[in-house]
Amino acid sequence: PTVLVALGIQEIHADQEMIGKISAAGQLMQCSAPLDVLFLLDGSYSIGKGSFERSKHFAGKLCDALDIHPDRVRVGMIQFSSTPHLEFPLDSHLTKQEVKERIERILFRGGSTETGWALKYILRKGFPGGRNSSVPEVLIIISDGKSQGSTAMPAMQVKERHITVFAVGIKFPRWEELHVLASEPTEQHVLFAGDADDAANGLYSTLTGSVCSTTAPGCKVESHPCERRTLETVKELAGNHVCWKGSKQPNAVRASLCPFYRWKRILIKHPSRCFRTVCPDPCDSQPCQNGGTCVPEGLDKYHCLCPVGYGGDIHCAPKLSLECSVDLLFLVDSSAGVTLEGFLRYKAFLKRFLQAVMGQDSPMNVGVAQYDHDVRIPIEVGQHKDAFSLMKSIDALNFSGGGTLTGRALRYIAQHGFRSTPVFADVGDDLPRVVVLLTDSKSQDPVAEAAKYTRDRDLILIGVGSSFVRAELAKVTGNPKQTIVYSDPQDLFNRIPELQRRICSVDHPEGCRAQSLDLAFAVDASAGVGLENFLRLKDFVRSSLLHFSINRDVTQIALVVYGSKAHTVFALDTYTSNSALLQAIDQVPFLGDSASAGSALLHIYGDVMTVQKGARPGVSKAVVVLTNGVGVEDAAAPAQQLRDNGILVFVVVIGDAQRHMLLRVVGSSNYLVHISSYEDLQNYQDLIIERVCEEAKSPVNLCKPNPCMNQGVCILGPGSYRCECHGWEGPHCESRVLRGDSPTSLVLPPRSHVQQSSSGLQHFSRASWHTKR
């Protein structure tokens, strides 16, 4: 039989902002009024012990929204199955803590589901321990709605006594019966125990209108569409099969066709409306600037998620600065191929980029040209010396919409794009000249020859475009690392820091050779990659090593190959020369089983990036994963663990792969390189190494990852750290303290009855200070 797994049996259809406000309201909810609340808890076998425990948890959560006090809210509980059983009356426990502890001690009884009998018990006995009729009475029934008898008549009689009835579904409830049990309007009195916080809000929201005190200032009850779901078992005809039946003739049978049935579980949806209290949050005032996204933290705190290039303060002030001396010309596609929308996006990108990177005394000269079948330079290079006047000129640019002649535009720019006047008549202007091409439409004329003509005149070309024009941009720039490809319109703005690095790298060439780095390659050696492509990955690692100076003081490299399990080919401190590493790579085995990138990252965290295996405290650390994208589903949590410990994680994925899954692993698109084929891998080597080296320049925390072994505690000092050891000694707690072998160890006399505690030993532990080189 087909079984459908149904998660979130009641779903509220609201955006994340609204869900956040519902959550914030939960922190303010406290129904404070004279009120008798009686829980009717289903303890039948159809519920089962696991769901019964969830019902108890839910009841405890509802108690958090009630101001339980002898003079205000009182709570009692009845468990029912074949017969009702009073667990505790309303007057037995008078504080919230007492009630919740008593609920925890309730035991599951089991039996049939006789909801009708339980309601008749209440009609006969009333609310056990309740007050007089002037105090409102609320009955909260927690059940799966699968009663053995009729519930309609006793439910109606209970409600006629002015008892407010809430029906709460548990497990896979039969919602029709719960609607019969609940008070009117049923949308406000039927809840789902699966989401306790939401249901507590629903209870409070309904009671606010009649019983409880009013909500906090600014909070109000709002309705949202919601969907209640359940699983039903149905009988369906599977087909007819040959069967044997009796015959009138003695000792004879005859063949016939008999129907064959099977049972199937189907998901049934009940559209409804849910009423919830929502409260204002600190983000309503929109405190984040420059397109930042406000994320509330409770009722009065928030933080801003800033666009790339912003974050100079908590409200997303500009933070980048283009501190390099270049003549910079943006060549913007204004043809019909990019559309008016695309052209406006480019204008917005230019403004955001220049706002983010142009300081008051920026040494660069900026110009803007636009092209279609013709070329115009409305903003000459160096024409504006301040960002404000430059922004006004960019605003004035108009869309033209002709043909796309990128080749012609490049030739024109090579001849007429830079006309900056030398500072002195006898001194040439030798600032680097950079052209940034912004396009998303393929050229209608050849670009390769025109681009070469432009580059031969010492112009550096950088291409920015979508994956649709990736191949053409590579022809224009002649170097994949000078090509910036974005995946969607928002991702274009995320590329601002990368574009800044590309522009400034022509003024200050960057390299890795002298940079201290602990680097681990994790290479997918699974059957999905295949032997031929695995050899290409090995070649990539081999040639990548030539960019690094391998020794104890500069760069250390480890190599891990993985299939379903990970294997260390060599550790960080195994080899101290490039030649030894190259020989070791030749021996790397192809594994050929399934892939698990998560196990590889866990292996690197626990068995590679450690002091025992040669990792150096105070040195930047990075992991480069080479994969085809299969088997990364389990890698998000280990990757986050590495990042939390100061280790950068880069993923190089070859071929088709799910981008959203990979982004969960890397955390940011800056750490993801997507390559279409294994043949193109070598073309991206410079780009990958440059990204690793650039990101690895960030400040390092000497205690991340923890350099202390055997559960030693790393304590930071000014430019140094020390390891506080417990039962161990040495600079990194690597040697066990043997009782009596050290003058500082505590020696107890034989047969001593004094208990030696770990806290007592802590005073005698050795601590060594280490200073970052």
N, C-alpha and C positions, 0 to 999 in steps of 0.2 A: 504494500500500500504506500501511496505517496503521502509523506508527512511534510506539512508546511511549517517552517519555523517562524513564529510571529513575535517580533520584538516590539516593545512599546505598544501594549495592547490598547492604550488610549494615547493619542497623539494630539497635541495642541498645535495648530497651524499658525504660528506667529514667528516674526523675524527674531534674530538674536537679540536685538535691542529690547524688544518687548519681553522676551524671556528673562533678560537681565533685570528688567524692572519688576517682574513678578518675583524673582529671587530676592531683590532688595526689599520688597514689601514683606517677605517672609520674616525678615529680621525685626520688623516693627510690630508684627501681629501679636496681639495679646487680648483675647476676649475677656473683658473684665466687667462682670455683671452677675447678680444673683441668678444662677442657672444650675439645673440638675441634668447631668449628662450620663446616660446609661448605655454602655456598649453591649451589643448582642453579638457574641463571637461564635462563628460557625466552627465547630470542632468535629465535623463528620468525616467519614473515610473518603468521601469524594474530594475533600479539601486536601487531605494528607498532612503529615507532620511538617514537611518543609514549608508548605504554604501557610500552615497554622502559625509557624514561627514568624513568617513575614507579616501575618495579620497582627501579631503581638507588637512587632516593631512599628507597624503603621499606627496602632493605637497609641503607642508611646510618643510618636511624632505629633499626633493630634493633640496630645496633652501639652506639648510645648507651646501650642497656640492658645491654651486656656489658662487663665489666671486662677489656679486651684487654691482655694482658701475656704475655711469654714463659712465665712460670710459672703463669698462670691461663688465661684464654680465648684461644684462637688461632682465626683466621678464614681460610678459603680460599674460592675461588669458581670454579665451572665454568659456562660458558655453553653451552647446547645448542640445536640446531635439527635439521638433517639429521644432524649428527655432534656429539659433545661436544667442547668445547675448554677446556683448562685455562687460566683467566685468571691465577690466581696460587695457589700452594700455601699450606698453613697455616703454613709456617715462613719465609715470605718477608717478611712485614710484621709487626712486633712491637708497634706502638703503634696506638691507636685512630685518631689523625690520619692515619698512613700508610695504614691500611686504607681509610678513607673517601676519601682522595685517589685511591687506586688504583681504587676502584669508580667514581669520577667519570670516569676516563679510559677505561673500557671502551666499546668501539664495538659497535653493533648489527650482527649478522652476517646474519640472515635465513635462510630455508630452511623445510623441513617440520618438523612437531612430532614428533620421535622420542624421547618421554619414556622408553620402554622401553629403547632403546639407551643412553641416558644412565645409567639405573640399572644396566644390565649393565656399563658402564664402571666404575662404582664397585665393583660386585661383583668385577670383575677386578683393578682397580688399588688398591682401598681408598681411604682418605682421603689424597690426595697431601700429603706433608710432615707427616702426623699423627704422634702419639706412640704408645706401646705400647697394648695393649688395655685396660690398667687405667684409661685416661682415657676418660670417657664421650664418645660421638660423637653429634652432632646434625646431621641433614640437613634443610635448609630449602629446599623446592622452591617456586619462585615461577613460576606458570604459569596459563594460562587453562583447563587441563584438557581440551584438545581434541587429544589425541594421535592420530597416524595409525596406530599399532599398539597391541597389547594391552599393558597395564601391570600387570595383576593378578599374574602370576607373579613378575616381577623385583621388584615392590614387596614381595610377601610374603617373598622371599628376603632382601632388604635388612633387613627388620624382624626376621627370624630371626637375623641377626647382631647383634642387640641394639643396632641403630642407631635412635635416636629420630627419627621423621620428622614434620616439620611441613609441611603442604600449604597454601600461601598463594594465594588466588585473585586474579587481576588482570583488569582490563577487565570483560567479562561472562562469568564462568567457568562451566564445566560442573562443578557441585558434586559430582555423583555420582562422577566420576573422582577428584576431590580426596579424597573420603572413602575411596576404594580405596587411594590413595597414603599417607594419613596413618596414624600409629600409633593404637592404641586407648588410651583412649576417644576417638573421632574428634571429639567436641564440643570437646575440649581441645586438639586438634592441627590443626584447620582454622581458618584466619584469613583476613582480607580486607585486601589492601594499600591499598584506597581510603581507609581511615582508619588512617594509620600509627601514631598515638599509641595508639589503642585496641588495635591488633594487637601493638604492642610490649608493652603491658600483658598481653595474652593469652599471649604467649610466655613472659614472665617468670613469670606466675602458674602456668603449667604446670610450668616447670622448677624452681620453688621447692619443689614437693613431692618432687622426686627428686634434683636436682643442686645447684641454687644454694643459697647461704646463706639463712637465714630472713629474712622481711620485717622491716621496722622495727617497733618496739613499737606495738601498737594496730592495725597493719595486718593484714588477713586476706583470704583468697580467698573471693569470693562468686559465686554463679551468678545469671544474669539471662536471661530469655527474649530471644532475638534472632531475626531473620528474614533469611535469605540469599536474595537475588533474582538472577535472570539473565534475559536476553532470548533467546528461542529463535525461530528462523525456521520456520514451519510452512506446509504446503501446504493450501489449502482450495478447495473447489469454489465458483466464482463464479457458475455458471449454464451453460445450454446456448445455443449460438449456431448460426445457420445456417451450414453449410459445404457444399462441393461435393465429391462423390465420383465415382469412375469408374463406368461402366455397362458391362454385357455387350454392349450394342449399340455398334457402331463409331461413332466421332465423336459420342458422346453423354455427358453427365454428369447426375447427379441430385442434388437437394438433400437434405440430411440435417441432423440436430441433432448437434452435437459438444460434448462437455463442455469448459468453459473454467476453468482454474485460475489462482489468484494466490497469491503468497507474502506472508505476514503475520508481523510480529514481535509476539510476545506475552510478557508479563511472567510469569515463573513464580516462585512463592514457596516457600521451604523453611524451615518453622519449625524452630528449634533452640534450644540453650542455649549461652550464652557464660560463661566463667569469668574473672573479673577480680579483681585485687587492689584493695581499697579501703582508704583510710587515714582516720583521724579528722581533722577540720579544726577550726579555732578556733571555729567556730559551734556545735559540739556542746554547748558549755557554755551556749548561749542567752544571750549577753551583752546583747542588745538589749531594752530595756524598752518598756512601753506599746504593745505590738503592733508594734514595729519588726521589720524583716526583716534578718537577718544575711546578708551576702554575703562569702564567704571570698576572700582575696587570697593565694593560695599556701598554705603550710603553717602559718604563724604569724600572719598578719595578716588583718584583716577590716574591713569598714565596715558601718554600719547604715543601711538605708533606712527613714526614720522616717515614721510617719503624719503627715498634715497637722496642724499645731498642736504637733508635737513636734520636737525637734532642738536643744534648748538645750545639749546636749553630745553627745559621740559615741555615747552609749547611749540617745538619744531621751528626754531629760528634756523636760518642757513648756517651750515657748518663747514662746507668745503671751501677751499681757496685754490685757484689755479696759479700756484706760485712757480710758473715757468715762463721763460721769455721765448715767445713764438709769434710769428705772423699767422693768424688763423682765419681761414675763409670757409664758411659753411656754404655748400652747393646744394640747394634745396630743389627737389623735383616738384614742379608746379604744373605737370602735364595732366591730361584727362585721366591717365591711368591711375593716379593716386587719389583722384576725386577731391572735391572741396573739403570733405570731412578729414581726409588724410592730410591735406595741406594745412588746415587749421590745427591739426594735432602736431605737425612739425613746428608751427609757430609757437604753440604752447610749450613744446619740448625745448626749443631754443631759449625761450624766456626763463623757464625753470632752471635750465642748465647754467645760463649766464648769471641768474640771481644767486645760484648756489656757489658758483666758483669765482665770480669776479669780485675781488676785494677792492678797497678804496684806491690802493696804489698798485693795482695789478699790472705786471710788466708786459702783458700780452696785448697785441693789436688784433681786433676782431672785425671781420667784414661778412656780409651775406650776399650771395648771388642766387638767382633762381632761374630755372630753365624749363622749356618745353621743346618746341622746334627751334626756338631762339634762346639767347642767353642775355640776361640783364644783371647788372651789379648795382642794385639800389643802395647798398651800404658798403662803401669802400673800406678796405682794410685800414684800420687806424683812424677812421673818420670820427669816431666817438671815443672819448676818453673816460666817460662815466657811464655806469650801468643804466641810469635813469633815461638819458637821451637815447641810448641804444635800444631800450625797451620800446620807447615811443616809435622809433623807426621800424622796428619789427612789427609792431601793431599795424603800421600803415601798409605793410606788404599785401598785395592782392593776388588772388588766384587767377591764373590765365587759362589753363585747360587745353593746350594744344597737344601736338604729338610728343613722343618721348625720344629725344635724340641725345642720349647720355654721352655717346662718343664725341659728338660735336661740342657739347658743353665742356668736356674735359680739355679738348684742344684749345678752346677759347680761353679757359681759365689759365692754362699753361702760358698763354701769350699775354693776356691782359689782366689777370686776376690780382697780381701783386705789383703795385706801383709806389711802394713806400719810398720816401725820399731819404737818402743817407743823412746821418746827423751832421757829418762834415763832408764837404765836396770831394775830398781826396780819400775818404774812407768808405768802402762799400758796406752796404747793409747785409750782414751775414746771419741775421736771425733765421732759425729754421722756418720753413714755409710748409704749413700743414693745410690740406684740403679735406674737409669732412663731407662726404657725399651722403645725403639723406634721400633715399628713394624706396619705393615699394612697387615699382612697375618695371617690366623688362624693356630694355632699350630696343628701339626700332632701327638702330644703326649699329655697326660693329663697335665694340668697346675695347677689345684687347690691345689693338694697335694704338688707339688714342690714349689709353691708360699708360702704355709703355712710353709713348711720346712725352706724356706729362711727368712720369717718374724720372725719365732721363734728364729732365730740366731741374732736378733736385727738389721736386715737390713730393712731400710725403702724403700718400693717399690713405684715408681711413674710410671704410664703408660701413654705413648703418642701415639695416633693412630687415625685413621679415625673412623667414626661411624660404619664401617663394622666390626671392632673388639671391639666395645664398651663393649659388654657383657663379652668377654674374658679378657679384661683389668680390668674390675671390679672384676673378680675372682682373678686376679694376685695381685691387690693392696689390696683387701679386704675392700676398702673404696672408695665410688664414688668421694669424694673430692680429692683423690689422683690420679684420672683419668683425663687426659686432652684429649679432643676429638676435632679434627679440621674438618672443612667441606670441604676444598679444599686445594690444594698445597700452595696457597698464605696464607691461614688462618693458616697454620702450623707456619709460621714465625711470625704471629700476636700473637702467644701464648707465646712468649719469656718472657714477664713480669709475666704471670701467672706461668710459670715453675719456674722462679726465686723465686716467693713468696712461692711456694710449697717446694722448696729446703730449703729455709731459715726458714720456719716455724718449721722445725724439730729442729733447733738450738734455736729459740726464739718463743716458742708457743704463738700464738696470740689469743686474746679473745675479747669479746665485753663488758664484764660486767662493766668495769670502764670507758667506753667511752661515752662522752656526745653526744647524738644523738636525733634528732626529726625524727621519722620514721612513715610513713603512709603506711598501706597495702590497696590496692585496689583489691577487690575480685569480680570476674565475677560471678554474680548470675542469669545469663540468662538461657533461656530454652535450649540453645545449650549446656551448661555445664550439666544440669540435676540435680535433687535433690541429687542423690546418690553421684555424684562427687563433688557437692557443699559441702556436709558434709565432704568429704575428705579435701577440701580446708580449711574449718573451723578448722579441726583437725591440719592441717599443721600450721595455724596461732597460734593456741593455744599452740602447742609444741614449736613453735619458740620463744614465749614470755619468756620461761624459760631460754633462753640464755641472757636475758637482765635484768639489775637491774632497775626496774621501780620506779622512783621518780623524783621530780622536778629538782634535780641537775644533774642527770645522763641521763637516757633515758626516753623519753616520746613517747607514741605510740598512733596513731589514726587508726581507721578502717573505711573504706568506702566500701559499696557494691554497685554494679551497674548493671543495665540492660540497658534499653534505657535512664534512668536517674540515677543519683548518689544520694546515701543517706549516711549521716554520722551516723554510729552506735555509735561511741564515738570520741570526739575530743582529741587533744593532752593533754589538761590539765584536762580532765574529771576524770581520775583515777590516783591514786598515789601509787598503790600497784599491785603486780602480781595477787593476789587472786581476787581483784575486777575486773581486766581485764578478767580473766578466766570466772567469772560468767557472765559478759556482753556478751562474745562471744557466750554463750549458747543461747542467745536471738536473734541472728542474723537471719533475715528473708530471705527466698528464694523468689526471685522476679518472675523469670520464663518468662520474656518477651524477646525482642531482646536485643542485646548487643551493647553498644557504649562506648568503652574505652576512646575516645576523651572527651566525656562529663564528665567521671570520673576524668580525669586529669585536665580539666578546673575547676571542682568543688574543687579539692584538691588545685589548685593554688589560687583560689579566696576565699575559705571558710574553708580551713583546715590549710595551711601553712601561717597563718597570726598571727600577734601579738594579735589581738582580740580573737583568738581561742587558744592561749597558746603557739604559736611558739616563740622560744627564739632567739633574735639576737645574732650572734656570735657563734651559735651552728650548727654543720653539719646537713644537712637535706637530706632525701632520701625517695623515693617512690618505693614500690615493687608491681608490677601489676601481679596478678595471673589470667591467661586467657587460653582459648583453641585456641586462635589465631583468632577467629571470632569477627568481629566488631572493629578491630584495624585500619581500613582504615582511620578513622578521627582523629587518635591519634598523628600523626607526628608533626603537628604544636603546639598543647598544650604541648607535651613533650619537644619540643625545647624551648618553653616559660619558662617551669620549669627550664631547664638546664641554660638558659640565666640568670636566677635569682638565680643561685647557688644551685639548688636542683637536686640531682642525681635521675635518673629514671632507674630502673631495670625492666625487663620483664621476668617472668617465664612462659613459654608456654608449655602446655601439649598436646601431640598428634601431628598430622600432621598440619603444618602451613607453609605459604609462608615466607621463610626466608628473602627475599629482602624487603618485606613489614615491617617485624618486625625490620630489621636493620634501616629502615627509622625512626622508632619510637625511638629506643634506641641510634642511632648515632654511636655505636661501638659494635662489638661482645663481648667486655668485659662486657657489661651490659645485655647480653642476655643469659638465661639458657634454653636449650631445653630438655625436658624430654619426653620419649616415651609414658608413661602411668601414670595415676593417682596413681596406686599402687606403682610406683617407687618414688613418690614425696618425701616421708619421707627420702629416702636414700640420697637425695640431699640437705637436710636441712643444714648440716654443711657447705657445699660448698657455698650455697646461702648466709648464714649469714656471712661467712668469707669474701666473695666478698664485701658485703655491708659495713662491718666494715673497710675493707682495703681501699676502695675508699673514705669512709667518713673521712679519716684522712687528706685529702687535706686541705690546708689553706682556711680559711673562710673569705669572705668579709662581714663586719658587716652591710653593707647597701644592701645586697642581701640575700633574698628578702627584699624590702623596709619595715623597721619596723614602719614607720611613717604612721599614719592614716589620713584620710580626705585630701588627696593630699598634705600632708606635704612632704618636701624635706629633704632627709637624707644626711648629710654632714659628711664625714669621717675626723677623726683626728688621731693622732698617738695612735693606740690601743684603740680608742674610736669613738663615733659618736654622733651627735646631730640632733634633728629634728627641722627644721625651719618651723613654722606653719603660716598659713594665715587665720585669723578669728577663729582660734582654739588655745587651750593651753594645757599644760600638757606635760609629758615626751615624749609621742608619738602622740601629737595633738589630744587627745581623748575627750577634753571638749570644747564646744563652748564658745567663749568669748561673754558675754552679754554686750551690750553697757552700760557703766556707772558702771559696777560692779567691775572694776579693776582700780587701780590708773594709770596703764600703758596704758589703752585704751583711745582712742581719743574720747572726748565728744564734740559734736557740739551743739551750742546754738539752741533753737527752731527757726523754720522758716529760718534757715541759708541757704544762697544761695551758700555756699562753697561746692564744689563737693568733696566727700571723695572717693579717688581712692584706688584700691587694693595696688598700689605701696606705697601709703601713710601709709596704715596700716602695711605694711611689717616691717617698722621701729619699730613698737610697739609690734610685735609678740614676743612670748616667745620662747626661744630655750634652751633645756636642753642637757647637755653632758652626755653620758653613756660610761662606760669603760667596755671592754670585761673581763669577769671573767676568 
